[in-house]
Amino acid sequence: MLWACILLPQLALDAVLRRLPDPDPPLALVAGPAQLRSLHAVNTRAAEAGLRAGMRLTAAHALLPDFAMVEYEPQAEARWQRFLAAWAYRHSSLVSAQWPGCIVLEVRASFRLLGPWPRIEARLREELAALGFSHRIALAPTARAAHVLAGLSDGLALPHPGAMTDYLDRVPVRRARLPEGDGERLQRMGVRDLRALRALPRDSLRRRFGLPLLEHLDRLYGQADDPLSYYAPPDHFDARVELGYEVESHMALLFPLRRLLGDLCTYLSIRDGGVQRFVLRLEHEGAHTDVEVGLLASEREPAMLFELTRNRLERVRIAQPVVALRLLARELPPFVPASRDLFDLRAQQTQPWPQLRERMRARLGDEAVYRVAPAGDPRPERAWRRVDGDETRIGAAPARPPRPLWLLPQPVPLRDPQPRILSGPERLESGWWDGADARRDYYVLETGQGQRAWAYAAPGEREGWMLHGWFA
């Protein structure tokens, strides 16, 4: 097996920066009790001003009076680690997030599908950069060795066990991720690297440091199996973004909305599924507003979902300031991509029908776009029925004489003194059972201006025409 470790050196900070439209101004994550506030992490501009992790908040304000502060939340950091584990699941079926601040995944089984390691590494880095997370990546035959190597040198790849052993022997004990601070104790005792540590008697090490140190060494060098806890993706998507300020306009919500939908589509690609219904929740102080987005078919295209959600969001009146956004998707059916011709002649500016239909529903409303199916009633105004969704199969229409393309909502008198009869009559007698009795003789007429009209008169009559439709 070959394990890749993705080390996330500033996971909590990146989780905050990726939701900001402008992540460049000085910013710091703050933690600790109210009397002893300190900096947990700082961005690049804050570090350039002299701020650093571990600094007291009062000292930081003395160096830089004006910088943004965000509360550090360990639960949010763990949630984003699980999200990245879900993202890594698309590249490997064996993914573990049991160590804080990193993801390990087995990649040898993916070589046949995704290509050699350099190609996989480039793909991982490209997608992580698009998601907005800084990272370090290393490759080794064991998961623990990849974890150690990622902390030593970004991009280091040692696929052969012999090369891995030689490199690990030179690793300082303080950087070998030994359990419970054993690295510091060994360093003070004069044990500098792992080669010297392995040369010591195992019984003495077990008595002084305990069994976990020996187990770590054996699993690090591949001399014992490493029982990792593997990630299993959840069956629903639930993500939340705190804005950090009150928002009263739709425009300020678009950037975090785009991030949320991008994360949703990343999750859907992992499951090889789509989404057909989800809820965008606008959270206020003590209340919330739900924006429901329903589609006729499952989709997972980020640009399309963003456009549809934005259109529905713009139709919602924001009565109270928004302090957070939450996206919940529980209906995640399988995704079936639309079939395309080998030689697709569609112009670049046009859209496929499913995307155009969903955009029209988002702009005009769910009730404004629907399908039409023929009905068995011969009365023209009742000869069709409305069909919602794509599941219902529409059968063939009953055999009838030609019908006009434009049928008027209600018949109106035909204002033409002497129309010419082109065909007819077509006798229609129906509706006696439902109280809407209809007895008409339909004709195809040509008006004085050359238009073809579909009109009817009383049975046996050829005057008092009522216009019911126009032929193209």
C-alpha positions in Angstrom: 0.0 0.0 0.0 1.0 3.6 -0.5 -0.3 6.4 1.7 -0.6 10.0 1.0 -0.8 12.5 3.8 -2.4 15.9 3.3 -1.2 18.1 6.2 -3.4 21.1 6.8 -1.2 23.5 8.8 -3.8 26.3 9.2 -7.1 24.5 8.8 -9.1 26.6 11.2 -7.7 29.8 9.7 -8.4 28.7 6.1 -11.9 27.8 7.0 -12.5 31.4 8.0 -10.6 33.0 5.2 -12.3 31.1 2.5 -15.7 32.6 3.4 -14.4 36.2 3.2 -14.6 38.1 -0.1 -11.3 39.8 0.8 -9.0 37.6 2.9 -6.0 39.9 2.7 -6.6 42.4 5.6 -5.0 41.4 8.9 -7.0 38.8 10.8 -6.4 36.5 13.8 -8.3 33.7 15.4 -8.7 34.4 19.2 -9.0 31.8 21.9 -8.8 31.5 25.7 -10.7 32.8 28.7 -11.8 36.4 28.8 -8.9 37.5 31.1 -6.2 35.7 29.1 -7.2 36.0 25.5 -4.5 34.9 23.0 -4.0 34.4 19.3 -4.6 30.9 18.0 -3.6 31.6 14.4 -2.9 34.7 12.2 -3.0 35.3 8.4 -0.2 36.6 6.3 -0.8 40.3 6.7 -1.1 40.0 10.5 2.1 37.9 10.6 3.9 40.6 8.6 2.9 43.1 11.2 4.5 41.0 14.0 1.6 39.0 15.2 2.1 35.3 15.9 0.2 32.4 17.3 0.3 32.2 21.1 0.7 36.0 21.6 -1.5 37.6 24.2 -4.3 39.8 22.8 -3.1 42.9 24.6 0.4 42.6 23.2 -1.1 42.0 19.7 -3.2 45.2 20.0 0.0 47.1 21.0 1.7 46.0 17.8 -1.4 46.3 15.5 -4.3 48.3 16.9 -6.7 47.5 14.1 -7.1 43.9 12.9 -10.1 41.6 12.5 -10.7 39.0 15.2 -12.7 35.7 14.9 -13.4 33.3 17.7 -11.6 30.0 17.3 -14.0 27.1 17.4 -12.5 23.6 17.7 -15.8 22.0 16.7 -15.7 24.0 13.4 -12.2 22.8 12.8 -13.2 19.2 13.3 -16.2 19.7 11.0 -14.0 21.1 8.2 -11.6 18.2 8.6 -14.5 15.8 8.1 -15.5 17.8 5.0 -12.0 17.4 3.5 -12.1 13.7 4.4 -15.3 13.6 2.3 -13.5 15.4 -0.5 -10.6 13.0 -0.4 -13.0 10.1 -0.6 -13.5 10.8 -4.3 -9.9 9.9 -4.8 -9.6 6.8 -2.6 -11.9 4.4 -0.8 -9.6 4.3 2.2 -9.5 7.7 3.9 -8.7 8.4 7.5 -9.1 11.6 9.5 -8.1 10.2 12.9 -5.2 12.6 13.4 -6.0 16.3 13.9 -5.1 18.6 11.1 -4.4 16.1 8.4 -6.0 13.6 6.0 -4.4 10.3 5.0 -5.6 8.2 2.0 -4.4 5.1 0.3 -3.5 5.9 -3.3 -1.9 2.8 -4.9 -5.3 1.4 -5.7 -6.1 4.6 -7.6 -3.1 4.5 -9.9 -5.0 2.5 -12.6 -7.9 5.0 -12.6 -6.2 8.3 -11.9 -2.7 7.8 -13.2 0.7 7.8 -11.5 1.4 9.6 -8.3 2.7 12.9 -9.8 -0.6 13.2 -11.7 -2.6 12.4 -8.5 -0.6 14.9 -6.5 -1.1 17.7 -9.0 -4.8 17.0 -9.0 -5.0 17.0 -5.2 -3.1 20.3 -5.0 -5.3 21.9 -7.7 -8.5 21.0 -6.0 -7.3 22.0 -2.5 -6.3 25.4 -3.9 -9.7 25.8 -5.4 -11.3 24.9 -2.1 -9.1 27.5 -0.4 -7.0 25.3 2.0 -3.2 25.5 2.3 -1.6 22.1 2.5 1.5 20.0 2.5 1.6 16.5 0.9 3.9 13.5 1.3 3.9 9.9 0.2 5.1 6.8 2.0 4.4 3.1 2.3 2.8 3.6 5.8 0.3 6.2 6.9 2.3 7.3 9.9 5.5 7.7 7.9 3.5 9.9 5.4 2.3 11.9 8.3 5.8 12.5 9.6 7.3 13.2 6.2 4.5 15.8 5.4 5.6 17.8 8.4 9.3 17.7 7.3 9.2 18.4 3.6 6.3 19.3 1.3 6.2 17.1 -1.8 8.4 14.4 -0.4 7.6 11.0 -1.9 9.3 7.8 -0.8 7.3 4.9 -2.4 9.9 2.2 -1.6 10.1 0.7 2.0 13.9 0.8 1.9 14.2 4.4 1.1 11.5 5.2 3.7 13.5 3.4 6.4 16.7 5.1 5.5 15.0 8.5 5.6 13.1 7.9 8.9 16.3 6.8 10.7 17.6 10.4 10.2 14.4 12.1 11.5 14.9 13.9 14.8 12.8 12.3 17.6 11.2 15.7 18.3 9.7 15.7 14.9 8.7 12.0 14.6 5.3 12.6 16.2 6.0 10.2 19.1 3.1 9.8 21.6 2.6 12.0 24.7 5.6 14.2 24.5 8.1 11.3 24.4 10.1 13.1 21.7 11.0 16.0 24.1 12.0 13.6 26.9 14.2 11.5 24.6 15.8 14.7 23.2 16.8 15.7 26.7 18.2 12.3 27.4 20.5 12.6 24.4 18.6 10.4 21.9 18.7 12.6 18.8 17.1 10.6 15.9 15.1 7.5 15.3 18.1 5.4 14.4 19.5 5.9 17.9 16.0 5.3 19.4 15.6 2.0 17.6 19.0 0.9 18.8 18.0 1.0 22.4 16.7 -2.2 24.1 12.9 -2.6 23.6 12.4 -3.9 27.1 14.0 -0.8 28.6 11.9 1.5 26.3 8.7 -0.3 27.3 9.4 0.0 31.0 10.3 3.7 30.8 8.0 5.0 28.1 5.2 2.4 27.9 3.9 0.2 25.1 2.5 3.1 22.9 6.0 4.2 21.9 7.0 0.8 20.6 3.6 0.4 18.8 4.2 3.8 17.2 7.7 2.8 16.0 6.5 -0.5 14.6 3.6 1.1 12.7 5.8 3.9 11.5 8.2 1.5 9.9 5.6 -0.9 8.6 6.5 -3.7 11.0 3.0 -3.9 12.4 -0.5 -3.2 11.0 -1.9 0.2 11.7 -5.6 0.0 12.6 -6.8 3.3 11.2 -10.4 4.5 11.7 -11.7 5.0 8.1 -14.0 7.7 7.0 -17.6 6.8 5.8 -19.5 9.6 4.0 -22.8 10.7 5.6 -26.1 10.4 3.7 -27.0 14.1 3.8 -25.3 17.5 3.5 -25.4 20.1 6.2 -23.1 23.1 6.2 -23.2 26.5 7.9 -21.3 29.7 7.5 -21.3 32.5 10.1 -21.0 35.9 8.5 -19.5 37.7 11.5 -21.6 40.8 10.7 -25.2 41.6 10.0 -26.2 41.5 6.3 -29.3 43.3 5.0 -28.9 42.9 1.2 -28.9 40.0 -1.2 -25.6 41.0 -2.8 -23.5 40.5 0.4 -24.9 36.9 0.6 -23.7 35.8 -2.8 -20.1 35.1 -2.0 -20.8 32.7 1.0 -23.6 31.2 -1.0 -21.3 30.3 -3.8 -18.9 28.7 -1.3 -21.7 26.7 0.2 -22.9 25.4 -3.1 -19.4 24.6 -4.2 -19.0 22.5 -1.1 -22.3 20.8 -1.8 -21.3 19.9 -5.3 -17.9 18.6 -4.1 -19.8 16.4 -1.7 -22.2 15.2 -4.4 -19.3 14.3 -6.7 -18.0 12.1 -3.9 -21.3 10.2 -3.7 -21.6 10.2 -7.5 -25.0 11.7 -6.9 -27.1 14.8 -7.4 -29.4 17.0 -5.4 -33.1 17.5 -6.2 -34.3 19.6 -3.2 -32.4 21.6 -0.6 -33.0 24.4 1.8 -31.0 27.6 2.2 -31.6 28.9 5.7 -31.1 32.6 6.4 -30.4 32.8 10.2 -31.4 35.9 12.1 -31.1 36.7 15.8 -33.6 34.3 17.3 -35.3 33.4 14.0 -34.7 32.1 10.5 -36.0 32.3 6.9 -36.0 29.2 4.7 -35.5 29.5 1.0 -36.6 26.2 -0.6 -35.0 25.2 -3.9 -36.7 22.2 -5.7 -35.6 20.9 -9.1 -37.4 18.6 -11.5 -34.3 16.4 -11.9 -31.2 15.8 -9.9 -28.3 18.2 -10.6 -24.7 18.9 -9.3 -23.4 21.7 -11.6 -22.1 24.5 -9.3 -22.8 27.3 -11.7 -26.3 26.1 -12.4 -27.2 25.6 -8.7 -25.8 29.0 -7.8 -27.9 30.7 -10.6 -31.1 29.0 -9.5 -30.5 29.7 -5.8 -29.6 33.3 -6.4 -32.8 33.8 -8.4 -34.9 32.4 -5.7 -33.0 34.3 -3.0 -33.6 37.6 -4.8 -37.4 37.0 -4.6 -37.2 36.8 -0.8 -37.6 39.9 1.3 -35.0 40.1 4.0 -37.0 41.4 7.0 -34.2 41.1 9.5 -30.4 41.2 9.3 -28.8 37.9 8.4 -26.0 36.6 10.6 -25.4 33.1 9.2 -26.2 30.9 6.2 -27.0 27.2 6.4 -27.5 24.8 3.5 -29.3 21.5 4.1 -29.7 18.8 1.5 -31.3 15.5 2.4 -32.9 14.4 -0.9 -29.8 13.2 -2.8 -30.9 10.8 -5.6 -28.5 9.3 -8.1 -27.2 11.6 -10.7 -27.7 10.7 -14.4 -25.9 13.0 -16.7 -27.7 14.1 -19.8 -26.7 12.2 -23.0 -24.9 14.2 -25.6 -24.3 13.5 -29.3 -20.8 12.6 -30.4 -20.8 15.6 -32.8 -22.6 18.2 -30.8 -23.6 21.1 -33.0 -25.2 23.2 -30.3 -24.0 26.7 -30.2 -21.8 27.7 -27.2 -24.3 30.3 -26.1 -27.3 28.0 -25.8 -28.2 26.0 -22.8 -29.4 22.4 -22.5 -33.1 22.1 -21.9 -32.9 20.9 -18.3 -30.8 23.9 -17.2 -33.0 26.4 -19.2 -36.1 24.9 -17.6 -34.7 25.2 -14.1 -33.6 28.8 -14.7 -37.1 29.7 -15.9 -38.7 28.0 -12.8 -36.4 30.0 -10.6 -37.2 33.3 -12.3 -40.9 32.8 -13.0 -41.9 30.5 -10.2 -42.5 26.7 -9.9 -46.1 27.1 -11.2 -45.2 28.9 -14.4 -43.3 26.1 -16.1 -44.9 22.7 -16.7 -45.5 20.1 -19.4 -48.7 19.6 -21.4 -50.3 16.2 -22.1 -53.3 15.4 -24.3 -56.6 14.4 -22.6 -59.5 12.3 -23.9 -62.0 15.2 -23.7 -62.9 16.4 -27.3 -63.7 20.0 -26.1 -60.7 22.1 -27.1 -60.5 23.9 -23.8 -60.3 20.6 -21.9 -58.4 18.5 -24.4 -55.1 18.9 -22.5 -53.9 18.6 -18.9 -51.0 19.9 -16.9 -48.1 17.6 -16.0 -45.4 18.5 -13.4 -42.0 16.9 -13.3 -40.3 14.5 -15.7 -41.5 11.2 -14.4 -44.9 11.0 -15.9 -44.9 9.4 -19.4 -47.0 11.3 -21.9 -48.9 9.1 -24.4 -49.9 9.8 -27.9 -52.8 12.3 -28.6 -56.1 10.9 -29.9 -56.6 11.1 -33.6 -58.3 14.4 -34.4 -58.5 16.8 -37.4 -55.8 19.5 -37.4 -55.8 21.9 -34.4 -54.5 25.5 -34.3 -51.2 26.2 -32.6 -52.7 29.2 -30.8 -55.8 28.4 -28.8 -57.5 31.4 -27.2 -58.3 31.2 -23.5 -62.0 32.0 -24.3 -63.8 32.1 -27.6 -64.5 35.6 -28.9 -66.7 36.9 -31.8 -64.9 36.9 -35.1 -64.8 40.5 -36.5 -64.8 39.7 -40.2 -67.8 40.4 -42.5 -67.4 37.6 -45.0 -64.8 34.9 -44.1 -64.1 32.2 -46.6 -64.7 28.6 -45.5 -61.6 26.4 -46.2 -62.8 23.2 -44.5 -65.5 21.9 -42.2 -67.8 21.4 -40.5 -66.5 19.3 -37.7 -69.4 18.5 -35.4 -68.5 18.5 -31.6 -71.1 17.4 -29.1 -69.9 16.8 -25.5 -70.1 17.8 -21.9 -73.7 16.9 -21.2 -72.5 14.8 -18.1 -70.7 17.7 -16.3 -73.0 20.6 -16.9 -70.7 22.2 -19.6 -72.7 21.1 -22.6 -71.0 22.0 -25.9 -72.7 21.6 -29.4 -70.6 23.3 -32.1 -69.7 23.1 -35.7 -66.0 24.0 -36.2 -64.6 25.4 -39.5 -61.3 26.5 -40.8 -61.8 30.0 -42.2 -59.7 32.5 -44.1 -60.3 36.1 -43.1 -60.2 39.1 -45.4 -56.5 39.7 -44.3 -55.4 36.2 -45.3 -55.3 34.8 -41.8 -56.4 31.2 -41.1 -58.9 31.1 -38.2 -60.5 28.2 -36.3 -64.0 29.2 -35.5 -67.3 27.6 -34.7 -71.0 28.4 -35.1 -74.2 26.8 -33.9 -75.0 23.4 -35.5 -76.3 23.9 -39.0 -75.5 27.7 -39.0 -72.9 29.6 -41.0 -73.1 32.9 -39.2 -72.4 34.3 -35.7 -68.8 32.9 -35.8 -66.9 32.5 -32.6 -63.2 32.6 -33.0 -61.4 29.9 -30.9 -57.8 29.8 -32.3 -55.4 30.8 -35.1 -53.3 28.6 -37.3 -49.7 29.5 -37.9 
